[in-house]
Structure formats: structure tokens, C-alpha cells
Amino acid sequence: MLRLWDRFFGRMRRKAFFAHTVTMMGGTAVAQVITLLGTLILARFYLPSHFGVFSMFAGLVSLVSVWSSFRYEIAVTLPEKDEDAAALVQFSLLIVCSVSLVTLVLVIAAGRWLLPVSRIQDLHPWLPLLPLCILQVGSYNTLYNWCLRGRRFPGIVLARTAKSLFTVLGQLIAYLVVALPGGGLICGYAIGLAAGLGPILKRSKVVIASDIRWSRMLPVASRYADFPKKAGIGAFLDTASAQIPLIVLPVIFSSHVGGSFAVADRLFRGAVDFFSVTLGQVFYQRVASLRRDHEETTSLLLKTWKLLFVFFIGPSLLMLFFGREIFLLLLGSGWSEAGEYAAILSIGFIGQLVVSPTSLGLMAFEKLNLLLGWQVLSFLTMITALLLGFFFWRQDIKSFLWFWSCKEAVIYLLYGAILYRIHQRHEESLSV
């Protein structure tokens, strides 16, 4: 009888986990589709130079936000007691507020110094919004993990969907009322962040409205002090590798070039992020359960790569040979250069599309040092490419993009080789 009950509840738990997984994947898919369709619509109204200004602003927000709570937000799901988790949430929110305040002071102090830099003058009027957006993103990330801990999955999906939907709607409406270049996209972005934060705030009233737990806060923060030291560095390197090009390219070349690159990058990276989040989690769970069977894990890795390669090689080849025509059809007459950039970038992104969803294998085998080494390599090659672009290709964006795309292809080929070797030889490290 007891065995029957155990089987029943075991099945229910598996069904609940499957339902939660489907809910989260569905929410991610809906948010990604809204963002993709929104980009296609917005490109009919805004110029590439407007997207260049916006990419600088959004890149700065992302770059600062990754450190806005010192990465304590990802530890919110770990404490056994809800009281400790709530104290960690409050501590994270205090850090977010402090970082936002410091950013405001820096914006005020550096505003006059940045004004003479001609290629970021269009960004200058919107710098006061930077601390507000950092506050919104940092609060969202912290409370998101609180809701994740409480399994408030419908609320999380609602927040993601609202964030994407209201960003697009806000940017469309702001186009009619904001005349400054890029301002409509930036204002709509801030509106979307606020809309996404709303459902999360509603489901986090308990922790927000309660008294600050000073007696618990510092001991809990001390217990999870490794997160700023270890998780923070890798997260910053990942974010910097993706966002610094969006910030720097409009300065090196022009807002028009930066915006064309940003839109091409957004469309490719949207596919990478979607498959990394959805397929990547499934792959991680499967590898973690089979990690002592090197034949099974290696076979799973190769089958996953084969599936992704077959799935993406067709669209990538179409983009390589007909990128200009595809962008003209989807985005309009002002985006032919972006299509040419996308054609070049497709060579580098095919490696990301195939390898990135399996990158969590390094975590399954506890190879965190290798993961950090890869993040450092990616960051350094990105900085090197941008420096070469600044000194040698300031008047030749296509030569720079060919170098950039080949660089991406090579480092992801190397990443794939590392993953393959780890899946084949992981037994030695696990048995130690």
C-alpha cells in the first residue's frame, strides 16, 4: 500500500515538474516571439541610428545591472528557511538601491565631460533614466528569484510577457511623442521594465512589506558571500562580451552602423538565448543524471549538436547568401546594410547556435574553472577585436565584421572541442 502511495506522489511530482517546465518554456517562447515581431515592426518606424543610440543605453543598463545586487539575487532560492531567504531579498534590494544612487551621482558628475564626445551626444539627454532602469532591472532580478523559490511560475510568465509586450507598445507610442533620436526606444524600454516589474512586485508583497530583518540580514549575506566573488565575475564577463560591442561600435563607427549591427545581433542572439534557456536546461538535467556514463553523455552531446546543426544550417545559409534581401523584405528599405552585416555575422553565430545550448555540461561535470577560463577568453578576444577595429578598420566596417565573425567561429569551435573532451574524459575527475 505504501509503495502505491509513493508511486502516486512520485508521478504527481514529475507531472508538476513537467507542467512547470512547460509553463516556463512557453512563457519564454511567447516573450521571444513578441520581441522578434516587435523588432520587425519597430524597424519600419525607427532608423538604424535610433537603434544605435538605444543599444548604447540598453547595453549600459545590462552591464551595470549584472552587478546591481552583487549577485546575491541568485542565492535567494538556496536558504532552507523562508525567513533567511526574505532577509537575503531585502539585502539584495538595499544593494540595488545603493548602486542606482551611485550611478545617479556618476551620471550627474560625468554628464558635462561626456557632452563634447560627438558620437554619444544623442545619448546624453537620456542618461538620467539610467539609474531608474538599473533600479528596475536589479529589483526585477531579485524578486524574480523570490517568486522562483515560491514556484509562482504563472506570475513569472506574466511578468516576462508583460515586459516584452509593453516594451514594444511603449516604443511604438513614444515614436509619436518623442522627437529626439533613439528617445522613443529608450522611453518604451523603461515602460516595459516597469510593466514587467509589476506582476513580480504583486507576488512579493510579503517580503517587501515586512520589517527589515537586520538581525538575519548580515549573517545570511555573510554565508553566501562567495556569490559576489565567484558567480559575479563569470556573469559580468558573459554580459560584457555581449553588451560592450553594442556600446562601443556606435562610438567607433557611427550610430547608424551601431544600430544596424545591434538589430542583426538581436535577431541572432534571440534564437541563441531561446535555445540556451529551453533546450539547455533539459540537456543539463539529462547530462547530470548520466554524468558517470561517458559513452551516454558523449552520445547525447553529439546527437544534440547534430540536431541543432541540421535545424540551423538551412536558415544560416539563407542569411549568408540572401541576408540583404531578407532584411529588406522584413524590415524595410532602410535596413539593407543591416542585412549585409547579418550575412557576415551568420558564419559566427552558427557556432553559438549549435554549442551554446550544451554549455551547461561544464557545470554538470563541475568544471567551473574551465567555464571561467572560457569566459575570460571570450572577453579578451572581444576586447582585442574592438581595439583592432578602432585602430585599423574605422572606415571599413565590413572588414571588421568578417574578422569578428571568424573570431566567433574559431572560439566556439574551441569551446565545442573542450566540451567534447570533458564529456569523454570526465570519469577521471569524478572519481577523484
SULWOUR-V16946 format. One record per residue. RES is the residue in one letter. PSI is psi as a letter, one per 20 degrees, with the letter a starting at -180 (* if undefined). OMEGA is omega in whole degrees, 0 to 359 (NA if undefined). BURIAL is + if it has 24 or more other ideal C-beta (glycine too) atoms within 12 Angstrom, else -. Layout:
# SULWOUR-V16946
<<RES,PSI,OMEGA,BURIAL> <RES,PSI,OMEGA,BURIAL>>
This chain:
# SULWOUR-V16946
<<M,g,180,-> <L,h,179,-> <R,h,178,-> <L,g,178,-> <W,g,179,-> <D,g,178,-> <R,g,181,-> <F,g,182,-> <F,h,176,-> <G,g,177,-> <R,g,180,-> <M,g,179,-> <R,g,179,-> <R,h,178,-> <K,g,179,-> <A,g,178,-> <F,g,179,-> <F,g,180,-> <A,g,179,-> <H,h,179,-> <T,g,179,-> <V,g,179,-> <T,g,181,+> <M,g,179,+> <M,g,178,+> <G,g,178,+> <G,g,177,+> <T,g,180,+> <A,g,180,+> <V,g,180,+> <A,g,180,+> <Q,g,179,+> <V,g,178,-> <I,g,179,+> <T,g,180,+> <L,g,180,+> <L,h,178,+> <G,g,178,+> <T,g,179,+> <L,h,180,+> <I,g,183,-> <L,h,180,+> <A,h,177,+> <R,i,183,-> <F,g,184,+> <Y,q,178,+> <L,r,175,+> <P,h,179,+> <S,h,177,+> <H,g,177,+> <F,h,176,+> <G,g,177,+> <V,g,180,+> <F,h,181,+> <S,h,176,+> <M,g,181,+> <F,g,182,+> <A,h,178,+> <G,g,177,+> <L,g,178,+> <V,g,181,+> <S,h,183,+> <L,g,180,+> <V,h,186,+> <S,h,181,+> <V,h,177,+> <W,j,190,+> <S,h,176,+> <S,j,180,+> <F,k,178,+> <R,j,175,+> <Y,h,184,+> <E,h,182,+> <I,i,176,+> <A,i,184,+> <V,h,183,+> <T,i,190,+> <L,h,184,-> <P,q,179,+> <E,h,182,-> <K,p,178,-> <D,h,180,-> <E,g,178,-> <D,g,178,+> <A,g,179,+> <A,h,177,+> <A,h,178,+> <L,h,176,+> <V,g,180,+> <Q,h,178,+> <F,g,179,+> <S,g,180,+> <L,h,176,+> <L,h,177,+> <I,g,179,+> <V,g,179,+> <C,g,180,+> <S,g,179,-> <V,h,178,+> <S,g,179,+> <L,g,177,-> <V,g,178,-> <T,g,178,+> <L,g,179,+> <V,g,180,-> <L,h,179,-> <V,g,180,+> <I,g,183,-> <A,h,186,-> <A,i,185,-> <G,g,181,-> <R,h,180,-> <W,h,182,-> <L,h,186,+> <L,g,181,-> <P,i,180,-> <V,o,193,-> <S,h,188,-> <R,i,174,+> <I,j,178,+> <Q,h,179,-> <D,h,179,+> <L,h,188,+> <H,g,181,+> <P,i,186,+> <W,j,179,+> <L,h,176,+> <P,h,177,-> <L,i,183,+> <L,g,179,+> <P,h,179,+> <L,g,181,+> <C,h,176,+> <I,g,177,+> <L,g,180,+> <Q,g,182,+> <V,g,180,+> <G,g,178,+> <S,g,179,+> <Y,g,182,+> <N,g,180,+> <T,g,182,+> <L,h,174,+> <Y,g,180,+> <N,h,173,+> <W,g,178,+> <C,h,177,+> <L,h,178,+> <R,g,180,+> <G,j,179,+> <R,l,176,-> <R,m,188,+> <F,g,177,+> <P,h,178,-> <G,h,178,+> <I,g,179,+> <V,g,178,+> <L,g,180,+> <A,g,179,+> <R,g,181,+> <T,g,179,+> <A,h,180,+> <K,g,180,+> <S,g,184,+> <L,g,183,+> <F,h,172,+> <T,g,180,+> <V,g,180,+> <L,g,179,+> <G,h,180,+> <Q,h,176,+> <L,g,180,+> <I,g,181,-> <A,h,177,+> <Y,h,183,+> <L,h,189,-> <V,i,182,-> <V,o,186,+> <A,h,185,-> <L,q,182,-> <P,p,178,+> <G,i,184,+> <G,h,179,+> <G,g,179,+> <L,h,180,+> <I,g,179,+> <C,g,178,+> <G,h,177,+> <Y,g,179,+> <A,h,178,+> <I,g,179,+> <G,h,177,+> <L,g,179,+> <A,g,180,+> <A,h,178,+> <G,h,180,+> <L,h,184,+> <G,g,180,+> <P,h,179,+> <I,g,178,+> <L,g,182,+> <K,h,183,-> <R,j,179,+> <S,k,183,+> <K,h,184,-> <V,g,184,-> <V,h,182,+> <I,g,185,-> <A,i,183,-> <S,r,179,-> <D,q,178,-> <I,p,185,-> <R,m,183,+> <W,h,183,-> <S,h,179,-> <R,h,192,+> <M,g,185,+> <L,g,176,-> <P,g,179,-> <V,g,178,+> <A,h,178,+> <S,h,181,-> <R,h,183,-> <Y,k,183,+> <A,i,179,-> <D,h,183,-> <F,g,175,+> <P,h,184,+> <K,g,188,-> <K,g,182,-> <A,h,184,+> <G,g,183,+> <I,g,180,+> <G,g,180,+> <A,g,179,+> <F,g,180,+> <L,g,177,+> <D,g,181,+> <T,g,181,+> <A,g,180,+> <S,h,180,+> <A,h,190,+> <Q,h,183,+> <I,g,175,+> <P,h,180,+> <L,h,178,+> <I,h,191,+> <V,h,184,+> <L,g,175,+> <P,h,179,+> <V,g,181,+> <I,g,185,+> <F,e,178,+> <S,r,177,+> <S,h,179,+> <H,g,179,+> <V,g,180,+> <G,h,179,+> <G,h,177,+> <S,g,177,+> <F,g,184,+> <A,g,181,+> <V,g,176,+> <A,g,179,+> <D,h,181,+> <R,g,182,+> <L,g,177,+> <F,g,185,+> <R,h,175,+> <G,g,177,+> <A,g,179,+> <V,g,182,+> <D,g,182,+> <F,g,182,+> <F,h,177,+> <S,h,181,+> <V,g,186,+> <T,f,181,+> <L,h,182,+> <G,g,180,+> <Q,g,179,+> <V,g,179,+> <F,g,181,+> <Y,g,180,+> <Q,h,181,-> <R,g,180,+> <V,g,180,+> <A,h,181,-> <S,h,183,-> <L,j,195,+> <R,i,177,+> <R,i,178,-> <D,n,188,-> <H,h,179,+> <E,g,180,-> <E,g,182,-> <T,h,178,+> <T,g,178,+> <S,g,179,-> <L,g,179,+> <L,g,182,+> <L,h,178,-> <K,h,179,-> <T,g,178,+> <W,g,180,+> <K,g,179,-> <L,g,181,-> <L,h,180,+> <F,g,179,-> <V,h,182,-> <F,h,188,-> <F,i,185,+> <I,h,179,-> <G,g,177,-> <P,h,181,+> <S,g,178,+> <L,h,176,-> <L,g,180,-> <M,h,181,+> <L,g,185,+> <F,h,185,-> <F,k,182,-> <G,g,181,+> <R,g,181,+> <E,h,180,-> <I,g,181,+> <F,h,176,+> <L,h,180,-> <L,g,187,-> <L,h,188,+> <L,h,179,+> <G,r,189,-> <S,h,183,-> <G,j,189,+> <W,k,180,+> <S,h,179,+> <E,h,178,+> <A,h,177,+> <G,h,177,+> <E,h,177,+> <Y,g,181,+> <A,h,178,+> <A,g,179,+> <I,g,183,+> <L,h,182,+> <S,h,180,+> <I,g,180,+> <G,h,185,+> <F,h,180,+> <I,h,176,+> <G,g,178,+> <Q,g,182,+> <L,h,182,+> <V,g,190,+> <V,h,188,+> <S,g,180,+> <P,i,180,+> <T,j,186,+> <S,h,179,+> <L,i,175,+> <G,h,177,+> <L,h,178,+> <M,h,179,+> <A,h,179,+> <F,j,175,+> <E,k,178,-> <K,l,185,+> <L,h,178,-> <N,h,176,-> <L,g,178,+> <L,g,178,+> <L,h,177,+> <G,g,177,-> <W,g,180,+> <Q,h,177,+> <V,g,179,-> <L,g,180,+> <S,g,180,+> <F,g,183,+> <L,h,178,-> <T,h,176,+> <M,g,179,+> <I,g,179,-> <T,g,180,-> <A,g,180,+> <L,h,177,+> <L,g,177,-> <L,g,177,-> <G,g,181,+> <F,g,186,-> <F,h,189,-> <F,h,188,-> <W,k,183,-> <R,h,179,-> <Q,j,185,-> <D,m,185,-> <I,h,184,+> <K,h,176,-> <S,g,177,-> <F,g,182,+> <L,h,176,+> <W,g,177,+> <F,g,180,+> <W,g,183,+> <S,g,177,+> <C,h,176,-> <K,g,179,+> <E,g,180,+> <A,g,182,+> <V,g,184,-> <I,h,177,+> <Y,h,171,+> <L,g,176,-> <L,g,178,-> <Y,g,178,+> <G,g,178,+> <A,h,178,-> <I,g,179,+> <L,g,180,+> <Y,g,181,+> <R,g,180,-> <I,g,179,+> <H,h,181,+> <Q,h,190,-> <R,k,185,-> <H,i,184,+> <E,h,182,-> <E,g,182,-> <S,h,181,-> <L,h,182,-> <S,i,181,-> <V,*,NA,->>
